[in-house]
Amino acid sequence: MKPFIIAITLAAILAGLFAGCSAGPRAASEPDSSQEPSEQPQESQAQAPEIDPLAEVSLIQFSELSADEPVAVLETTHGVIKIRFFPDQAPKAVENFKGLIEQNYYNGKTFHKTVNEYMIQGGSLDGRGGGGASIFDGLPFELEWSPDLWHFRGAVSMVNTGEPESTLSQFIIIQNSEISEQTVADMQAAQFPSGVVDKYLEAGGSPHLDTKYTVFGQVIEGMETVDAIAALQASGAETPSEAVVILTATIE
């Protein structure tokens, strides 16, 4: 029996399925997309990547770190976050993030958006969610979706404007540790691989973001820092109640 490949635009399916549910209290929210160029992007006609529900799942985000793997170290005003990379699955995103670190781009940048039990977002050009940069002459680049990488808790993902080639420097770290029964049912209805559904149940995360943004890394140390930053969400807003600054970003 041939695997059933979902050829319909998955983003439209997920938007409908997840609109009324949550992967944590704020899963229906979206990361800021205000990094777009000054000209408003037109509605994308591109198809979302396809998901094979019968595909084997490797879950490489939770594999053992090899001794020679480079690791990003974000020293923030609220603690340290260490991130591993997946260059085989997201080569341009990894190259861009590492390159921006080498250029000291992230030093002094803020986490401008904090949504407790969902995610934190940083890397904007102005520190308030506006603009971004890339090492590719400052130009945006394409979405890199891989069936090996998912928006589990601790995933590090490059955001975009919704257009297929609009990735710059803004990134999110997924924080929520639980998902609802409704979210599980919606993933099953959307034909997520069973191994992925099981891992979301175990680890938590935000499956409504899958195929929309580029997962390129995973937090290996410092989720307590991520939790602390997310907990700073101001009442009635999606911004921190105090400044959260990336003091230095380095590769070790």
N, C-alpha and C positions, 0 to 999 in steps of 0.2 A: 504494500500500500504506500503510495507516494505521500510524503509529508504534505499537510495542508498549509500552504503559504498564504498569509494574509496579504492580499494585493490591494485592498482598499486603503485609502490614506489613513494610516494608524493614528495620526494626530487627531483627526476628526473623531475617530472612534473613542479614543481616550478622553477627549474633551467632553464628549457626551456622557461617557460612563462615570468619570470622576467628578463632574461638575457638582453633583449633589452629595458627595461623600468626602471622607477625609482619610489621609494617611497620617494620623495625628490631627490635632484640632485645626491646623491651618493649611492642610495639603492642597486645597483648592486655590490658594494664592499662587501667584507666579513671581519668579525673580524679576527685579527691575530690568526693563529693556530700554532704559533711557541712554544707553551708550551708542544709539544709532547716529549716523551722520546727520548733519543739519537738514538735509533733504529727507522728507518722510518716505520711508520705504514703501513700495507698493505691495499689495497682497501677494503672497507667494503662490505660485501654481505648481510647485515641486511636490512630488509624492514623498511622504515620510518613508523611512527605511522599513523593510519588511521583517517580521518576526516569524520564525519557524517554531511552532509550539512543541514540536517533537525533537527539537535540537538538543544535543547533549550540552549540559551547562558545566563549565569548568570552575566558575566562581574564583577567578584568579585574584580578585581583590582581597581574599582571605588566605592566599597562599603564603608560604614562608618566604620572608625576605632574604635574598641572597647577600652574601658578604660584600659583593662589589656593586650593589645597586646604589645609585645616587639617591639622596633624600633631601627634600627641601625642608628648611627649618625657618618657620615664621616666629620670630620673637615679638610678641605683642605686649601691650600695656597690661594685659590680663593673663599672661602665661605663654607657654611655648606650644606650637603645633608642628608636628613632623609629618611629612607627606611623601609617600612613595609614588613612582610614576609607572605608566604603562605605554611605552613608546611604540610597541608593535601594534597596539590597537588604536592609538590616537597620536600618531607621530607629529603632526603639525602643532597640536595643542601642547604637547609636552615640550617640543622645541621652543615654542613661543613663551611658555611659562618660565622655563629655565633661562631663556635668553633675556626676558624682562628682569629676572632676578639678577643676572649678571650685569645688567645695565643699571641696577639699583632702582628700577622703576617703582617697585612695591614699597621701598623704604619711605615711611611717612604717610603712606596711604591708609585709609580707614576701612573698617567694616561699617558701612553706612546703613545697612539693612539687617535687622535682627528680628526674627520671628520665632519665638520660643516654641519648641516641639515641632519645628519645621527645618529652618536653615538660617545660616548667616551669609551675607554677601559683601564682597569688597572688591577693590582693584579699580574703582572708577578714577577717571582723570582728575576730577575736581574734588573728590573725597565726599561728595554728596549724592552720588549716583549718576552723574552726568559724564558722558564721554568715556573714552578708552584709548588704548594704543596697542600696537603689535610690533613685533620685530620685522615684519614683512613690509618694510617701508611705511609703517603706520597703517597699513590697509587691513580691512577685515578679511577673514578666511572662512573656509567651509566647515559645516558641521561634520564631525567624525563620530558616527555611531557604530558601536560594536556589540554584538550579542554576548560578548564576554564580560561586558561592564554594565552595571546597573546602578540606580540611585539608592543604594542601600545606605544605612546610617554610616557616616564617615566618608562617603564618596565626595570627591572634589571634582567639580564640573564647571566648564566654561559656559557662560550664558550667552545668549544672542538676542536679536530683536524679533525673532520669529522668521526671518529670512534665512535661506540655507547658507548664505555666505555673509554672515554679519558678526562672527566671533572676533573679539578684540582682547581685552585684558581682564574684564570683570569675571569673577568666579564665585561659586557658592560652595559651602560645605554642608552636607545634609546632616541634620541633628536629631530628628525625631526617632525614638526608640521603639515605638509601637505603631501598629496599623489596625484599622477597624475591621470588623467582620465584613462590612459592606465593601471595603476596599479589596479584600480577598476575593469576594464574589465577583467584583468588577474585573479584577485581573484574570480570573478564570474565564469570564465571559469574553474577555479580549484575547484569549488564547495565549496567555503568558506560559512559558515552559513551567512544568510543575516544580522543577528544582528551584527556579527563581521565586515562585510563590512561596515555597517552603522557607527559602532564605529570608525573604521579606518578613515572614512571620517570626523568624528567629531573631533577626537583627534589627528590624525596623527600616524605615526609609520612606521615599516619596516616589512611588511607581508612576504617578501621573506625569513625571518629567521625562520618563524613558522615551527615547527616540527624538526628543526635542532639543536636548542639550548634550554636549560632549563630556562624558565622564573620562577623565584622564589620570586621576590619582585617587589615593585612599589614605586617610589619616591612620598612621600607625602608632603615634603617641600624641597625647594632648586632647583627647575628646573631652576631658574634664574642663579644659580651657574653652573648647567650643561650647559646651553646655553653659559655662559661666557667662560667656559673651551673649549667647541666645537669651539667657535669663534676664539680660539688661533691657529687654524690649520695654519701651515706654508705654504707659497705659494709653490705649486707644490709638496707637501708632505702630509702625513697623520700623522704627528707628531706635537706636540705643538711648538709654536715659543718660548716658555719659559717653564721652569720646572713647572709641576703641581704635587704637592706632597700631599698625604694623611698624614696629621700631626698626627692625632689620629683617631682610629675607636673604637667606644664603643657601648654597648647595654644599652638602658634606658627603 
